[in-house]
Amino acid sequence: MIHMMQKIVEKTVLAFYLLFFTLVIIYGNFVRGIYKYERPTAYLLFYAILGSLFFLGLFYLLKNWRTLKNPKLFMPILAFIAFVPRYIWMRLIPTVPQIDFLRYHNYALALLKGDYDAYLEIRGVFPHLSGYPLVLSHIYKIFGDTVAVGKWFNIFVSIISVLLIYLLAREVFGDNAGQMAGLIYALYPADIMYITLLASEHIFLSLFLLALYLFVRFSRQDLGYGGLLKFILVGVVMAVAHIIRPVSSLLFPPILLYLLFFQKVDISIKEFLIEKTMVMGIIILSFLITLGGLNLVYMDKVQVPLGKTGGGFNMYVGTDPERDGMWNPNAWKIIEEFDHDFDKVHGEAQRRAIRRIFNDPRGFIGLAERKFAIQWSTDDYAYYWSMLELYPETKFSLWIREHSEFVNIFAQSYYMSFILIACVGAWMGLRSRKIPDGLGLFAMIVLIFVAAHILIEVQSRYHHPVVPFFILTAVMAMGYIFDDLDHMGNGELDNG
């Protein structure tokens, strides 16, 4: 019975995953992309397909390059490849922090100076705004309190993310897939350009990937008493990620479904359910204890509960048809109306959002379609934010501005190149009698983010944390194409 349920869940998840990538391709090349980049569909698709063929060619070369199979050799090379373009962009594009990014920097400085009441009014409504500046304040305390230090920290954690993507793909799909996934993200234009922003996404993504890597690694090992205790670390890392960006908790449902429906049942049903319940319980308990401990340590300093979040206001913004579910300064009026009271603001905002949906369900469906295109189909956010305010201008920045169309189209083509291959990967997984281990987990993580953003605020940059899973799906497809998938995994850092 459970095997039948597993098969139904697997196929359902992958069918929606395939639908997702199909829609991204349609909106990116036939709808939003053609007016965003002022190029015809054929033009956009041509360069996306060209990029896909380049990735496939690179995968083939890596498959036959035996010297790089040793991760102890490849990881330093990969780190260097990731470092160079990020360092160049940081040095030659002197982005000045604006809006949220400036607030993060200023609040981190305030914490260093002991001004614990800084931004307290707005942090009272949005407590999650305290987490990243708290981390940044510790970095500033050690290395200096300048924007440049924050950017160097971004480079460091971005390289960590690249290495984690390599290790995760290697663990699940094998050596070549790991190398390819690491290289694609190391050279991913959006992450390179976004590096000059003091954004919480950088450190969050590293922690999010670390939690996922540890979970996948531990769940593939013998789950004796010691094996179960290892999952404590997963909950700890998830809690730290959660205080920076509460979307970390979106990982819980995919983990639970993965444990129940995507893992082989080679023991009795009772033992299977007890084992998976224990794993989930340990992760949740360690998450809650760590979150409580962090609040105990830092409450006097930040004066708001770390990790606390209310989705009402975000839902209120996300259901506004006038701004297509994007940030709307008029929405701020509800915060002033209820005098920055957390419960009243989010409670009333949620009620108004639900009322909008029920009053015009057809209009909400149309809004959801427009939001999907904004959130997932184009990759223009990094250029926009990194070039928004520069001081001083450099020869390189002036050249980038002069050739902005080329830069944006190149970034979009790069993004769409691995989206095309990922779509093939979802299709292959759906057709396969036994889906590759890990694909279902990656698919569910993407789909839960997609589902959440049907209701909440959208921006193109909000897809940044799930791009690694697009890449992981793409390299799985490449492994299929070249008959190179290693289902045994290669978790140990040896010669394989």
ZAMARGU-4260 file (C-alpha; in steps of 0.2 Angstrom, whole numbers, plus 5000, padded with zeros to 4 digits):
<rodrens>
0) 5000/5000/5000 | 5014/5012/5005 | 5023/5008/4989 | 5008/5013/4979 | 5006/5029/4989
5) 5024/5033/4986 | 5023/5031/4967 | 5007/5042/4966 | 5016/5056/4977 | 5032/5055/4967
10) 5023/5056/4950 | 5012/5070/4956 | 5026/5081/4962 | 5036/5078/4946 | 5021/5082/4935
15) 5019/5099/4944 | 5038/5101/4943 | 5038/5099/4924 | 5023/5111/4923 | 5033/5124/4933
20) 5048/5123/4921 | 5037/5123/4906 | 5028/5139/4912 | 5045/5148/4916 | 5051/5144/4898
25) 5034/5150/4891 | 5033/5166/4901 | 5052/5170/4899 | 5053/5168/4881 | 5035/5171/4874
30) 5027/5183/4886 | 5037/5193/4899 | 5054/5191/4891 | 5050/5198/4874 | 5045/5215/4881
35) 5057/5215/4896 | 5072/5213/4884 | 5064/5220/4868 | 5069/5205/4858 | 5059/5192/4849
40) 5055/5175/4855 | 5066/5166/4842 | 5081/5177/4848 | 5079/5173/4866 | 5077/5155/4863
45) 5092/5154/4851 | 5104/5160/4864 | 5096/5150/4878 | 5098/5134/4867 | 5116/5139/4863
50) 5119/5141/4881 | 5112/5124/4885 | 5123/5116/4871 | 5138/5124/4879 | 5133/5117/4896
55) 5131/5099/4889 | 5148/5101/4880 | 5156/5106/4896 | 5148/5091/4905 | 5155/5080/4892
60) 5173/5087/4894 | 5172/5085/4913 | 5166/5067/4911 | 5182/5063/4902 | 5194/5074/4913
65) 5199/5061/4925 | 5212/5072/4934 | 5198/5083/4942 | 5189/5068/4950 | 5197/5071/4966
70) 5187/5084/4976 | 5203/5089/4986 | 5210/5095/4970 | 5193/5101/4962 | 5186/5111/4977
75) 5201/5124/4978 | 5200/5126/4959 | 5181/5128/4960 | 5183/5141/4974 | 5195/5151/4964
80) 5184/5151/4948 | 5170/5157/4960 | 5181/5170/4968 | 5188/5179/4952 | 5172/5186/4944
85) 5165/5191/4961 | 5180/5200/4966 | 5182/5209/4950 | 5163/5214/4950 | 5165/5220/4968
90) 5181/5230/4965 | 5174/5239/4949 | 5156/5241/4953 | 5155/5252/4969 | 5137/5249/4973
95) 5131/5261/4987 | 5118/5253/4999 | 5100/5259/4996 | 5083/5255/5004 | 5083/5239/5013
100) 5102/5236/5011 | 5106/5253/5018 | 5094/5249/5033 | 5104/5232/5036 | 5120/5241/5036
105) 5115/5255/5048 | 5106/5244/5060 | 5122/5233/5061 | 5132/5249/5065 | 5119/5254/5078
110) 5121/5237/5087 | 5140/5240/5087 | 5137/5257/5096 | 5125/5250/5108 | 5110/5259/5100
115) 5098/5244/5103 | 5082/5254/5100 | 5087/5258/5082 | 5073/5254/5069 | 5064/5246/5084
120) 5047/5253/5078 | 5048/5244/5061 | 5057/5229/5068 | 5043/5227/5080 | 5031/5224/5065
125) 5045/5214/5055 | 5056/5206/5068 | 5065/5195/5055 | 5074/5211/5049 | 5085/5210/5064
130) 5093/5193/5060 | 5105/5198/5046 | 5111/5214/5054 | 5115/5205/5070 | 5126/5193/5060
135) 5133/5208/5051 | 5137/5217/5067 | 5148/5202/5073 | 5157/5202/5056 | 5160/5221/5057
140) 5166/5219/5075 | 5180/5208/5069 | 5185/5215/5053 | 5179/5233/5053 | 5162/5242/5051
145) 5163/5247/5033 | 5152/5242/5018 | 5167/5234/5010 | 5169/5222/5024 | 5150/5217/5021
150) 5154/5214/5003 | 5169/5203/5007 | 5158/5193/5018 | 5146/5191/5004 | 5160/5184/4993
155) 5165/5172/5006 | 5148/5165/5009 | 5144/5164/4991 | 5160/5153/4988 | 5153/5142/5002
160) 5137/5141/4993 | 5146/5136/4977 | 5155/5122/4986 | 5139/5116/4995 | 5130/5115/4978
165) 5145/5105/4972 | 5145/5093/4987 | 5126/5091/4987 | 5125/5087/4968 | 5140/5075/4971
170) 5132/5067/4985 | 5116/5063/4976 | 5121/5062/4957 | 5139/5059/4957 | 5156/5067/4953
175) 5153/5074/4936 | 5136/5081/4941 | 5144/5089/4956 | 5157/5097/4946 | 5145/5104/4933
180) 5133/5111/4946 | 5147/5120/4955 | 5154/5127/4939 | 5137/5133/4933 | 5133/5142/4950
185) 5151/5149/4951 | 5149/5158/4935 | 5130/5162/4937 | 5129/5181/4932 | 5115/5185/4944
190) 5125/5179/4959 | 5141/5188/4953 | 5132/5205/4951 | 5121/5203/4967 | 5137/5201/4977
195) 5139/5220/4980 | 5122/5221/4989 | 5122/5219/5008 | 5107/5207/5006 | 5102/5193/5018
200) 5101/5181/5003 | 5119/5177/5003 | 5122/5171/5021 | 5104/5163/5021 | 5108/5153/5005
205) 5124/5146/5012 | 5115/5140/5028 | 5100/5134/5019 | 5111/5123/5008 | 5121/5117/5022
210) 5106/5111/5032 | 5100/5102/5016 | 5116/5094/5012 | 5118/5088/5030 | 5100/5081/5029
215) 5103/5072/5013 | 5120/5066/5019 | 5113/5059/5035 | 5097/5052/5028 | 5108/5041/5016
220) 5118/5034/5031 | 5113/5020/5043 | 5101/5027/5055 | 5107/5019/5072 | 5106/5029/5088
225) 5122/5039/5083 | 5115/5042/5065 | 5098/5049/5072 | 5108/5061/5084 | 5117/5069/5069
230) 5100/5076/5063 | 5102/5088/5078 | 5114/5098/5068 | 5101/5100/5054 | 5089/5108/5065
235) 5102/5119/5073 | 5108/5126/5055 | 5090/5128/5050 | 5086/5139/5065 | 5101/5150/5062
240) 5095/5152/5044 | 5077/5155/5050 | 5082/5171/5060 | 5090/5178/5044 | 5075/5173/5033
245) 5060/5164/5040 | 5057/5155/5023 | 5070/5143/5030 | 5055/5134/5039 | 5048/5131/5021
250) 5060/5116/5021 | 5050/5107/5034 | 5036/5100/5023 | 5048/5094/5009 | 5059/5085/5022
255) 5044/5076/5029 | 5037/5071/5013 | 5054/5066/5007 | 5056/5055/5022 | 5039/5047/5020
260) 5037/5045/5001 | 5054/5046/4993 | 5064/5034/5003 | 5065/5015/5000 | 5054/5005/5013
265) 5066/4990/5017 | 5059/4987/5034 | 5041/4985/5042 | 5029/4999/5040 | 5028/5002/5058
270) 5047/5003/5060 | 5048/5014/5045 | 5036/5026/5052 | 5044/5026/5069 | 5061/5029/5061
275) 5055/5044/5050 | 5045/5051/5065 | 5060/5051/5076 | 5071/5060/5062 | 5058/5073/5060
280) 5055/5075/5078 | 5074/5077/5082 | 5075/5091/5068 | 5060/5101/5074 | 5066/5099/5092
285) 5083/5105/5089 | 5077/5119/5078 | 5065/5125/5092 | 5078/5124/5106 | 5091/5133/5095
290) 5079/5147/5091 | 5074/5148/5109 | 5093/5149/5114 | 5097/5162/5102 | 5082/5173/5108
295) 5088/5170/5126 | 5105/5176/5121 | 5101/5191/5110 | 5083/5197/5116 | 5091/5211/5127
300) 5101/5217/5112 | 5088/5216/5098 | 5072/5218/5109 | 5061/5208/5097 | 5059/5189/5095
305) 5072/5183/5082 | 5064/5172/5069 | 5046/5178/5073 | 5037/5182/5057 | 5019/5187/5052
310) 5013/5184/5034 | 4998/5195/5035 | 5006/5211/5028 | 5016/5201/5015 | 5000/5193/5009
315) 4992/5210/5009 | 5005/5216/4997 | 5005/5200/4987 | 4986/5201/4983 | 4986/5219/4977
320) 4981/5218/4959 | 4986/5237/4956 | 5004/5233/4958 | 5004/5215/4952 | 5008/5208/4970
325) 5024/5218/4971 | 5030/5231/4984 | 5017/5245/4986 | 5021/5260/4996 | 5002/5263/4999
330) 5002/5246/5008 | 5012/5255/5022 | 4997/5265/5027 | 4990/5249/5036 | 5006/5249/5047
335) 5003/5267/5052 | 4984/5264/5054 | 4987/5252/5068 | 5002/5261/5075 | 5015/5247/5071
340) 5006/5234/5082 | 5012/5217/5076 | 4996/5207/5079 | 4984/5221/5073 | 4994/5225/5057
345) 4996/5207/5052 | 4979/5201/5057 | 4970/5215/5048 | 4981/5214/5033 | 4978/5195/5032
350) 4959/5198/5033 | 4959/5211/5019 | 4970/5200/5008 | 4958/5186/5010 | 4943/5197/5007
355) 4951/5202/4990 | 4953/5184/4985 | 4935/5180/4989 | 4928/5196/4982 | 4936/5193/4965
360) 4943/5175/4963 | 4944/5176/4944 | 4954/5192/4946 | 4965/5183/4959 | 4969/5169/4946
365) 4974/5183/4934 | 4985/5191/4947 | 4993/5174/4951 | 4998/5172/4933 | 5006/5189/4932
370) 5015/5187/4948 | 5022/5170/4942 | 5030/5179/4927 | 5037/5192/4938 | 5044/5180/4950
375) 5051/5166/4940 | 5053/5170/4921 | 5067/5183/4921 | 5084/5186/4929 | 5086/5204/4928
380) 5086/5209/4947 | 5104/5208/4950 | 5109/5220/4937 | 5096/5232/4943 | 5100/5232/4961
385) 5119/5232/4959 | 5119/5247/4947 | 5105/5257/4955 | 5117/5269/4964 | 5136/5269/4962
390) 5150/5280/4969 | 5162/5283/4961 | 5158/5278/4944 | 5172/5268/4936 | 5177/5265/4918
395) 5170/5248/4920 | 5154/5253/4927 | 5152/5266/4913 | 5155/5252/4900 | 5142/5241/4909
400) 5129/5254/4908 | 5133/5258/4890 | 5131/5239/4886 | 5117/5236/4898 | 5106/5227/4885
405) 5120/5215/4881 | 5123/5211/4900 | 5105/5209/4904 | 5102/5197/4889 | 5117/5187/4893
410) 5112/5185/4911 | 5094/5180/4905 | 5101/5168/4892 | 5112/5160/4905 | 5097/5158/4917
415) 5086/5151/4903 | 5100/5139/4898 | 5099/5129/4913 | 5080/5131/4915 | 5079/5122/4898
420) 5089/5107/4904 | 5080/5107/4920 | 5064/5105/4911 | 5071/5090/4902 | 5077/5083/4919
425) 5059/5085/4926 | 5052/5076/4911 | 5065/5062/4912 | 5062/5060/4931 | 5043/5059/4927
430) 5046/5045/4914 | 5058/5035/4924 | 5052/5020/4933 | 5063/5025/4948 | 5067/5043/4950
435) 5084/5048/4955 | 5087/5050/4973 | 5085/5068/4978 | 5076/5075/4963 | 5059/5073/4973
440) 5066/5083/4987 | 5073/5097/4976 | 5056/5098/4966 | 5046/5099/4982 | 5057/5114/4989
445) 5055/5123/4973 | 5036/5120/4972 | 5033/5125/4990 | 5042/5142/4986 | 5031/5143/4971
450) 5015/5140/4981 | 5020/5153/4994 | 5023/5166/4982 | 5005/5164/4974 | 4999/5173/4990
455) 5014/5184/4996 | 5024/5198/4988 | 5034/5194/4973 | 5050/5201/4966 | 5062/5193/4953
460) 5076/5193/4966 | 5065/5182/4978 | 5069/5167/4966 | 5087/5168/4971 | 5087/5155/4985
465) 5080/5141/4974 | 5091/5144/4959 | 5103/5130/4965 | 5089/5117/4964 | 5086/5122/4946
470) 5104/5119/4943 | 5104/5102/4952 | 5089/5097/4942 | 5098/5102/4926 | 5114/5092/4930
475) 5104/5077/4934 | 5097/5078/4916 | 5115/5080/4909 | 5119/5064/4919 | 5104/5055/4911
480) 5109/5061/4893 | 5127/5055/4895 | 5122/5040/4905 | 5133/5046/4919 | 5122/5046/4935
485) 5130/5039/4950 | 5116/5034/4961 | 5128/5027/4975 | 5133/5045/4980 | 5150/5051/4983
490) 5149/5059/5000 | 5167/5056/5006 | 5181/5068/5001 | 5192/5055/4993 | 5196/5050/4976
495) 5179/5042/4973
</rodrens>
